[in-house]
Amino acid sequence: MGYTVGGTEYEADADGYLLEPEYGDEIAGVIAQADGIELTDAHWQVIRYMREKYREDGQTPNFRNMLKEFAERVRPGTDSKYLYDLFPAGPAKQAAKIAGLPKPLGKGGY
């Protein structure tokens, strides 16, 4: 499986996660569309957060850490329902996938 954006092929695993990170906004739109998600500003907040965490730590956070840090750093008052409404297949995993990041380790991160 893979994705094509602007004539460039991006390799992905069987679950649709990119094998190498790609931070372009176009790839996020293509992956989101494949997952049946129409991106809103709220989605982009989460995508930017996930990309930032990946750049800082070399991996994505697990859901618990994601929820805590997102609520502290990006959108105060965020709860799990908010994130699941945006990414129903699991916020930590699906947000990482749509953000163009490789598959999270273990159960969604570190």
C-alpha positions in Angstrom: 0.0 0.0 0.0 1.1 3.6 -0.5 -0.1 7.1 -1.4 0.6 9.3 -4.3 0.7 13.1 -3.9 1.8 15.4 -6.7 3.4 12.5 -8.6 5.4 11.4 -5.6 4.9 7.9 -4.2 5.0 7.4 -0.4 5.5 3.9 0.9 3.1 2.7 3.6 2.7 -0.5 5.6 -0.4 -2.7 5.3 -2.3 -0.6 7.8 -1.7 2.6 5.8 1.0 4.2 8.0 3.9 5.9 6.2 7.2 4.1 6.5 9.1 7.4 6.8 7.6 10.6 8.2 6.2 13.2 5.8 5.1 16.6 7.1 3.5 18.0 4.0 -0.1 19.0 4.4 -1.1 17.4 1.2 -0.2 13.9 2.4 -2.3 14.4 5.5 -5.3 15.2 3.3 -4.8 12.1 1.2 -4.5 9.8 4.2 -7.5 11.4 5.9 -9.6 10.9 2.8 -8.6 7.2 2.6 -9.7 6.9 6.3 -13.0 8.7 5.5 -12.2 11.8 7.5 -12.7 15.4 6.3 -10.1 17.5 8.0 -11.2 20.6 10.0 -9.2 23.2 11.9 -9.7 21.0 15.0 -8.1 18.0 13.2 -5.2 20.2 12.1 -4.5 21.2 15.7 -4.1 17.6 16.7 -2.0 16.8 13.5 0.4 19.7 14.3 0.7 18.5 17.9 1.5 15.0 16.8 4.1 16.1 14.3 5.7 18.4 16.9 5.9 15.5 19.5 7.4 13.2 16.9 10.1 15.7 16.0 10.8 16.3 19.7 10.8 12.6 20.9 11.2 10.5 17.8 7.9 8.8 18.5 4.3 9.6 19.1 2.7 9.8 22.6 0.4 7.1 23.9 -3.2 8.2 24.3 -2.9 9.1 28.0 0.1 11.4 27.4 -1.5 12.8 24.3 -4.7 13.8 26.1 -2.8 15.3 29.0 -0.3 17.3 27.0 -2.8 18.4 24.3 -5.1 19.7 27.0 -2.2 21.6 28.7 -0.4 22.9 25.6 -2.9 23.3 22.8 -6.6 23.2 23.8 -7.4 23.5 27.5 -10.4 21.4 28.6 -9.9 18.8 25.9 -11.3 15.4 27.0 -11.2 12.0 25.5 -14.6 12.3 23.8 -13.4 15.4 21.9 -10.4 13.5 20.5 -12.4 10.4 19.7 -15.0 12.5 17.9 -12.1 13.7 15.7 -10.3 10.4 15.3 -12.8 7.6 15.9 -10.4 4.8 15.2 -8.3 5.8 18.2 -6.8 9.3 18.5 -3.2 8.4 19.2 -3.0 5.9 16.3 -5.3 7.5 13.7 -3.9 11.0 14.3 -0.4 9.8 13.9 -1.3 8.0 10.7 -3.1 11.0 9.2 -0.2 13.3 10.3 2.1 11.3 8.0 4.0 9.6 10.8 5.2 6.0 11.1 3.1 3.5 13.0 3.3 4.2 16.8 5.2 1.8 19.0 3.4 -0.7 21.2 -0.1 0.4 22.1 0.2 3.9 20.6 3.5 5.3 21.7 6.0 5.3 24.5 
